[in-house]
Amino acid sequence: MTVKIAGVSLANPVMSASGCFGYGEEYASFFDLRRLGAVVVKGTTAEPCAGNPPPRMAETTGGMLNAIGLQNPGAVAAREKIIALQHYSVPVIVNVSGHSAAQYRAVIELLDDLAAVAAYEINISCPNVKAGGMAFGTDPAVVVGLVRELRGATKKPLIIKLSPNVTDVTVIARAAVEGGADALSLINTLLGMAIDMERRRPVLANLTGGLSGPAIKPVALRMVWQVSSAVDVPVIGMGGISGARDAVEFLMAGASAVAIGAANFTNPLVCPETVEGISAYLAENGFASVKEIVGLAKKEWLKMGDESGCGKK
Amino acid sequence: MLKLQKLEIIKQESVAPGHQRLTLAKGINALAGQFVHVRVSETYDPFLRRPISVHDCTEGRLVLLYRTVGRGTELLAAKKAGETLDLLGPLGNSFPLTDRPQAVVVAGGIGAAPLYYLLRSLKLAGKQVSFFYGARNEAELILRDEYRALVANYSEATDDGSAGTRALVTHLAAPVIAGLDATVYACGPSPMLKEVARLADCYGRSCFVSLEAQLACGVGACLGCVVPVKGREKYRRVCVDGPVFAAGEVFFC
């Protein structure tokens, strides 16, 4: 079940997705965090951030919208929480957020001495903040510049988290790799909104929010396929995964690992159950490792049409 | 320690149109004011759990009282005795008891649900309780006889005068909050809580309100359920910092 992402060895390919797992402490009372491949902690900014006013969330068909607005205690307070996570001896990936290149850099500088930090996930895709966030992740020139600057700030692996709210995600993916990304993670949430008919107004105080949950899985799968075909660095797939079946689909689409987000809210045990489910799938189908199914659907797709004349155009 | 477990439904009763009372097998020991996060479907549709307040709890046997307001609670209402329910809980804090021998409790509509257990707890602690029960009409004064039987002083208010006094429940409670050195507790719609909080502040009474919010995780991780609070912190989470808050601490929307 082991995989290696950007030089980091993971016991299995399943991570908790940033923003859906806090700093791990809430879920540590449900299961041993060692059962995860890695914990990706909450988006952390240099200074504490209060976040957006409520209402911040709305349930939708097959998912939910959120507009938390990066509420977090700031990098200095996050240090303590990351150190506490060390106790579980699970790799910790810190999601780094900011409104300017200098702010992203400051987070890394405040945390870089921590042995517990295995890698950084650079959030250039948060849809819920006015400056930075997604604005960073939609312009390839800005992405190259930001990643290059952060590359100079740390020797630890940089995973760049991509936004789906672009016309061609491969353009941004290539820009991130050009800047020095060691891996890519995708997708962040899709920009959406909800209206309350009875109260005749938008549900979210922020007006728009990020859509997550099973509803976005087909979009995420498509983008994982495209990006993993376009670049040579590993891809961490996420977006609507709620069990082993979804996870295997992402691996087959070309992801080297997966992350589970909103499904943790409904089933706090979804991550360990997914690990077990993938393991069972591999055993039942005679695969010796996770690696054997990474991108498998692409290989099969190339064969389609060659044999039968149906399927691929 | 947070608990995720499946408990058998012992009884599912319709206690009034659109209102259900559900009794669970032994397994969760909750305090008055806490809630459970219920998975209403085996699938991810509806996507999120539903937070339901604890109506009563005796020796680990939970009773939930809820209003069917949408697909989630309708699915919950369709579950029958003998089926199991996937629950997360007990979650949240509880109503604190103070050294005051008297208590004033104000309920608005389905906000009465968690107050039943509070009334029982206050009674057990030997407090003299005045209970004010407000609703739109007589039919929505759910389980009124059971509430009445619990307290020394019971008053009702309805918007249409079909039961009790035709007034806002806060109008009935106001002179008692003014005249009695009591701890005040309330659960109900936001404008009602705001008025109870104002009265309590005006007469210098300790006051605790139970807030309702849409929840995603229920365990403090997602930060989706925050309420604005006074002071540096700016926002606090309803699911773990509440649902019970000191009335002076929060801003009512």
Boltz contact constraints between the chains, C-beta under 6 A:
constraints:
  - contact:
      token1: [A, 21]
      token2: [B, 221]
      max_distance: 6.0
  - contact:
      token1: [A, 22]
      token2: [B, 221]
      max_distance: 6.0
  - contact:
      token1: [A, 26]
      token2: [B, 219]
      max_distance: 6.0
  - contact:
      token1: [A, 26]
      token2: [B, 220]
      max_distance: 6.0
  - contact:
      token1: [A, 26]
      token2: [B, 221]
      max_distance: 6.0
  - contact:
      token1: [A, 29]
      token2: [B, 1]
      max_distance: 6.0
  - contact:
      token1: [A, 29]
      token2: [B, 2]
      max_distance: 6.0
  - contact:
      token1: [A, 50]
      token2: [B, 234]
      max_distance: 6.0
  - contact:
      token1: [A, 54]
      token2: [B, 226]
      max_distance: 6.0
  - contact:
      token1: [A, 56]
      token2: [B, 224]
      max_distance: 6.0
  - contact:
      token1: [A, 57]
      token2: [B, 214]
      max_distance: 6.0
  - contact:
      token1: [A, 57]
      token2: [B, 216]
      max_distance: 6.0
  - contact:
      token1: [A, 57]
      token2: [B, 224]
      max_distance: 6.0
  - contact:
      token1: [A, 59]
      token2: [B, 47]
      max_distance: 6.0
  - contact:
      token1: [A, 59]
      token2: [B, 48]
      max_distance: 6.0
  - contact:
      token1: [A, 63]
      token2: [B, 47]
      max_distance: 6.0
  - contact:
      token1: [A, 64]
      token2: [B, 47]
      max_distance: 6.0
  - contact:
      token1: [A, 66]
      token2: [B, 224]
      max_distance: 6.0
  - contact:
      token1: [A, 68]
      token2: [B, 223]
      max_distance: 6.0
  - contact:
      token1: [A, 71]
      token2: [B, 223]
      max_distance: 6.0
  - contact:
      token1: [A, 213]
      token2: [B, 47]
      max_distance: 6.0
  - contact:
      token1: [A, 214]
      token2: [B, 44]
      max_distance: 6.0
  - contact:
      token1: [A, 242]
      token2: [B, 44]
      max_distance: 6.0
  - contact:
      token1: [A, 265]
      token2: [B, 216]
      max_distance: 6.0
  - contact:
      token1: [A, 265]
      token2: [B, 217]
      max_distance: 6.0
  - contact:
      token1: [A, 268]
      token2: [B, 4]
      max_distance: 6.0
